[in-house]
Amino acid sequence: MPDRQNLTQPQSLESEAALLGALLADNNVIYDVIDTVNPEDFYSETNKAIYDVCVALFNESVTIDILTVSDRLEKRGLLAKVGGYSYLTSLLDGTYLTSNAAAYAEVIAEKSMMRRLIATGRSIVDVAYKNEKTLSETLEFAENAVLNVTQKTASKGYSKLSDINADVYLELEENAGKGGMTGIPTGFTDLDRYLSGMKKADMIVVGARPGMGKTAFMLEIAKYVAVRKKLPVAVFNLEMEKEQLATRILSSQSGVPSEKLKRAELSQNDWLDLAEAVSALADAPIYIDDSSENTIQSIRAKCRKLKIEKDIKLIVLDYLQLMNSAGRRNDGNRVTEVSDISRQIKMMARELGVPIIVGSQLSREVDRREDKRPKLSDLRESGGIEQDADVVLFLYREVEYNKETEFKNVAEVIIGKQRNGMQGTVKLFFDADHTTFRNMAKS
């Protein structure tokens, strides 16, 4: 096996010289390359210093040519160090095409990325050898280190309006004739009229006090998307075991009351209904994770893997206040930690291009008011939750506060925030026997 310490790192001195020669020959080349390559991307310290001067001149609106570059290098005390005027002249005399400058820049950026990956790999090896972190912390360090490298090339920068319009037009064509549905439907007809479906990269917060049915509501959406729309869904529940979640889904799908399933007291018809439900759910692409020790970082890693392997279209997280952030476990500021988790959930939605439904607790202040319908200020340990969320839905069932109400089976879904749409209230039927929600018109 070769000694890696003695291997030459990825680089292309030819591309570096060609790019600098093109810049010195044509001042306008800088516009084609400045968003692609930085001075730090150059392998040669000499070439790095020259390109850094070119960028500085560009930022100062000074023409880039052999005279201005040599003058600036002289003022910085670097002209002799880079080989003097003769080296700059040799760059101009090189064989290159100014029209290929963008291609030269791509090669330089690619080699630079490879060197950063090598350095990152070595840092991961060093951390593993030191054995000062737990396995989980080491894996988290490795994942974040690689992510930091890849994110350096993830930025798309600006886009031409005509290109954006073309994408918007194609999306409009794709959604035409869907009854105003431009996202993934929730299955709740009246709610979808407000939302027009769940949009890519949306963070949808579902807030409720205990007993309102937050988990049941989110599971019903997950089931609808996976069973009816055949779209892969990832469900993370930090409070309930996967068998409990599966039982709830079975009860909702089969129509067999959850209490019967809990006691295993089933009639012949119940068994037939269950068998039919199991068959219907057999091909449902729902992937459930009930790991109670999940951090937002580990969830993000799992979701990336599921996106690659299963192309998940929806993520359900239940619930936000049960999550931890690996980087903030011991700082004692829970509001800051929850805000950090909320921000990472929004970033994950954008990175993966899928909507994320996340449950959230509400403060006890709701129960102290005369009108106990939730509002945005009730989000517990809210911090940045309200700011990060694209949509905030609150669940309210009057029967939880007034057992004599005539609206025992009525649930309200209050749209407390919708970044690109209206607020309002939708009424659903709450089926207590099966612990699920249904459209009011069908009940």
Number of C-alpha atoms within 10 A of each C-alpha: 3 6 6 8 7 7 8 7 14 16 20 18 14 14 19 24 21 24 28 27 25 26 24 25 18 15 15 15 20 21 12 15 18 16 14 18 20 17 17 14 22 25 19 16 13 15 19 19 19 23 25 17 21 27 17 15 17 17 9 9 9 14 16 23 19 17 13 16 24 21 15 17 22 15 10 11 11 17 21 13 12 20 11 14 17 11 14 22 13 11 21 20 12 14 12 19 13 20 12 14 22 20 16 24 24 15 18 25 20 18 18 22 18 15 17 18 17 14 14 17 14 12 15 18 13 11 14 17 10 8 10 10 13 10 11 11 13 17 15 17 19 19 15 14 17 15 12 15 16 14 9 9 12 11 9 7 7 7 8 7 9 9 10 10 11 11 12 12 12 11 12 12 10 11 14 12 9 10 9 14 18 19 17 20 20 21 19 19 17 18 22 19 14 18 23 20 20 22 20 18 20 25 28 24 28 29 30 27 24 12 11 20 20 23 25 19 20 21 22 22 20 26 24 18 23 23 20 12 13 15 20 21 25 23 23 22 23 21 13 15 14 18 11 11 18 13 15 24 24 24 23 24 22 20 15 22 19 20 13 15 17 12 8 9 10 15 11 8 10 17 14 13 18 20 14 14 19 16 11 15 17 11 11 20 19 21 16 17 17 17 15 14 11 20 20 22 21 18 18 19 16 15 22 17 13 17 19 11 9 16 16 24 21 29 21 22 25 24 21 25 21 19 22 20 17 18 14 15 12 10 9 9 10 16 15 16 24 24 20 19 24 27 18 17 27 20 17 24 23 16 13 20 17 22 26 28 28 25 26 26 22 24 18 13 13 18 14 9 10 7 8 15 19 23 17 17 13 19 26 20 20 21 17 18 25 18 13 19 22 20 22 27 27 27 23 24 24 19 16 14 11 11 10 10 12 10 13 17 17 18 23 19 23 22 23 20 22 17 12 9 13 11 17 14 16 20 20 23 19 24 17 13 14 23 19 23 24 19 16 17 10 7 11
